[in-house]
Amino acid sequence: MTMSIRIEAALEGAVLRASAGQAPPLLAQSLRYALFPGGARLRPQLCLAVAKACGDDHPALADAAAAAVEMLHCASLVHDDLPCFDDAPVRRGKPSVHMVYGQPLAVLCGDALIVMAFDALARAGAMAPSRLAPLVSTIVLGVGLPGGAVAGQAWESEPDPQVEPYHAAKTGALFVAALMAGAIASGADPLPWRRLGETLGAAYQVADDLLDAFSDQDECDKPIGRDAALKRPSMVARLGVKGAHDRLQSLIGEAVAAIPPCEGEQTLRELVRIQATRLVPKQLALSAA
């Protein structure tokens, strides 16, 4: 079974459980709308890739970890798009959740996805209780305080935030959690995977800054120009387009070098390189060719 099939099946199962019985129909519909069709599913793919590299001796737990990471990521997107934050009308090439279901249901949809993530972990973790606590703690650090995605969102409300801690929390922390969770789900030491998560998260955020500043709307499946409009710190504002592009290439190299020795090392290198190619905005890739 491919990683993509495993991820989609785990997400579908979570939605079916949450939508059963007397669940409010519109809220249940919004959950499915927020999760499907997905984007690249990069974080859960990385989670499963690490799990496989570490033996994948408990696939159900690895699948739950991957699904939990994706549900938490999607929850952050639903909340991030709200008028009180980015006020983004489009996400993944279609109207954002609050544009279709309204702001109250969008808030509840994001909240429900967070709860669903930890429900998935609890259900699968019952069969491997010794791994459940470190798995939950790792993912909590990736999304909560002091340095997870919630903190990253909160930095946008602070005066003059520094770009590195802002990006590390907003984007990097969940990459770190995804990779470390894959190791924990397979009973391996998660610490060797931290550096790979940090560099991949940093690369992804620099690429996102470049897309926001440099791409045209046809290339991007969400509104562009938001960093400048909302006066948010970005690597493009700090380094310029060429400097940010050079930084992205450097981070991609660091990420490949950070893959620890393991059985699936070559597969992981290929996955990182494939995703790295996707990160570079098309116009920059063409100009560099």
N, C-alpha and C positions, 0 to 999 in steps of 0.2 A: 504494500500500500504506500503510495507516494505521500510526501509531507503535506502537499496541498490537500489531498483527500482527507488525511487525518485532521488537519486544521478545520476544514469546512464541516466535517462530521461532528467534531467536538463543539463547534459554535452552533450548529443546527440543534444538537441535543440540548444545549443550554437554553436556546430560545424556546424550544418545545416545552421544556420544564417550566419556564417562566410564564408561558402563555396558556398553560393548562387551566382547566377549571373555571373559576370566576374572575380571571384576570381581566381588567378593563380593556375592551377590544382596541381602542385607539392607542393606548399605551403599548399593548402587545404588538400592534402593527408598527409603531415607531421603533421598537427594538429591532425588528427584522430590517426595517428601512435603514437604520444606522449601521447595521453589520453587513448587509448584503446589497449589491455585490461589493466585495472588499477591494482594497487597493492592492499593493504588492504583497501584503501580509509579511513584510520583511521581518518584523520582530518575532512573530511566532515561528517563521521558517528558521530563523537563527536559533531560537530556543530548541526546536526539534533537531537541528543539525548538530548542536552541541550534545544533546541527549544521545543521539546515535553515535557520535564520536566517543562518548563515555560508556558505551555498552547498551544503552536503552533497555535495561532489564525490567523496567516497569512502564511499558508504553502508555497505559491508561493515565498514569500520573504525569508523564511528559506531555501527553495531549492536553490534559487539563491545565497544566502550566502554560502551554502555548496559547490555549484559548483564553485563559485569564489575562495574559499579557495583552492580547488583541482586544478583548472587551474593555480593558482599562484604557487602552489607547483610543478606542472609538469613543468611549465616554468623554475623554479629554477633548476630542474633536467636536462632539456635540455641544459641550459647554463653551469651548473656545469660539465657536461660531456665533454665539448669542450676541445680541445687540450691546450688552453691557461689556463685552470683551472686543472681539474683532468685527462684529456686525457683518458677518460674511454670508451672503445669500446662496453661495454655491460651495459644495464639497464633493469631491470625487466625481465631478462632472454632472452633478444633478443638484436640485435645490436642497439646501441644508435642512436639517430636521425641523428647526423652528419655523422655517418658511412653509413647510408642509403641514405640521401638526400644531404650530403655535408655541409661544415661549414657555408657558407652564408645562406642557407635555414634554418639551425638549429638556427642561431641567430635570423632570422626573425620569425621562429616558436615560439621561446620563447617570443619574443616581442609581437606577435599576441595573444598569450595566455594571456598575462598580460592585453592587451586591451579588450579582450573578457570577462575577469573576471569582469571588471568594467562596461562593457556594460550590462552584465547579472544583475548586481546590479541596474543599472539605470532603466532598463526596469521593473523589479519587484518593485522597490522602488517608482515608480510613483503612485502606489496604496496606499502607506503608506509613504507619504513624510516626516512626522515628524521623522521617523526612519531611513531615508536614510542617512542623514548627519552623525549621530553618527556611523552608520554601516560602511560607507566608511572610516571615520576617524580611526576607530578601525582596519580595515583590512589594511589600509595604514601603520599604525604603526607596524603591523606584518610583512610587507614586505619591508618597506623603511628605511629611516633614522629617528632618530639616532640609533635605536636598533633593526631593523628588519632583514629579511633574506639578503637583499642587504648589510647591514652592516656586517653580518656574513661572507658573501663571501669576503668582503673587508678586514676583519681582517686577512685573509690568505695571504694578500700582505704586512702586517705590520711586522716589526721585533719583534720577541718574544712576540706574543699576549698572554694574560692571558686566561686560559682555560675557566673560568666561563663566562666572558662577551662574549667570542667567541661562546660558546655553547648556551648561552641565546639568542643571536641574530640569529645564524645560524639555530637553531632548535626550541628553546623554544618560540620565539616570535609568530610564526605562530600557534602553539598550543594555546597560549593565545588568539590570534585573533579569532581562530575557535570557541572556547568555548564562548567567550564574544559576538561574532557575533550571535550565536544561541540564546542567551538571548535577545539581542537587537532586532532581527527579530521578537521575540514574545512579545515585549513590556515590558520586565522585566529589572531589574537592572543588568548590566553585571559585576559589581565589585566583587560580591561574587564568581564568576567563575574564577577570575584571578589566584588565588593560585593553583587551580586544573590544569590549563593550564601550569603554570610554572613547577610544579612537574612532570607532564606527559612529557613535552618537555625535561626536564632534564633527566628523566628516558630513554626516547627514544634515546637520544644522547649517554648516557653511554652504552646502549645496542648496538648501532651502532658501538661505539668504540670497544666493545668486539667482535662483529662479524668481524670487520675489522682485528683485531689482532689475533683472536682465532679460527675462524671457518675455514672450508675448502671450496673450491670454489663451491662444490655441494650444500652446504647449503645456499649460498649467491647468489642473482640474480644480483650482480654487482661485479666489481673487488675488491679483498681484499688486505690488506697490504699497502693501499694507505697512511694512516696516517704516518707510519714509513718512507715510500719512499719519501714522500713530506715534512717530518719533521714538521708535524702539531701537535699542542698540543692535547692531548687526556687524558681521565681519566685512561686508561690503562698505558700510559707512566707515569702518575703522581702517581697512586696508586698501579700499578701492577694488574694482572688478578684477584686475590682474593679480593683485595681492591675495584676494580671496580665492581666486582660481588656483594659484600656486599653493596656498595653504591647503586647499582641498586635495590636490595631488599628493602633497606631503603626508596628509593624514591617511589617505588610502594606502600608501606605502607602509606607514606605521602599522596600520590595521593588519595587513597581510603578514608583516613580520611578528605581530603580537600573537598569532595563532599558536597555542602551545602544542608540543609534540603529542600526537594522539593517533588512534587508528584511522579516524576520518579526516586527517589533516589535509589531504589533497582535495577532498570534496569541499571542505570548508574554504580552502583557498579559491576554488573555482566559484563558489557562491559569493564570496566577498568581491571577487573581480567582476562577476556579472552584475552585482548590485552597484559596484563602483561605476561601471559604464553607464548605468541608468541615472546615476546621480548628476552627471555632468550635463548642464543645460545644452540643448541641441545647438544653439547658435555659437556657444563657446567651443563646443566640440568641433564644429565646422571651421571656425576661425583658427583653431589650433592645428587642424589637419594639414 
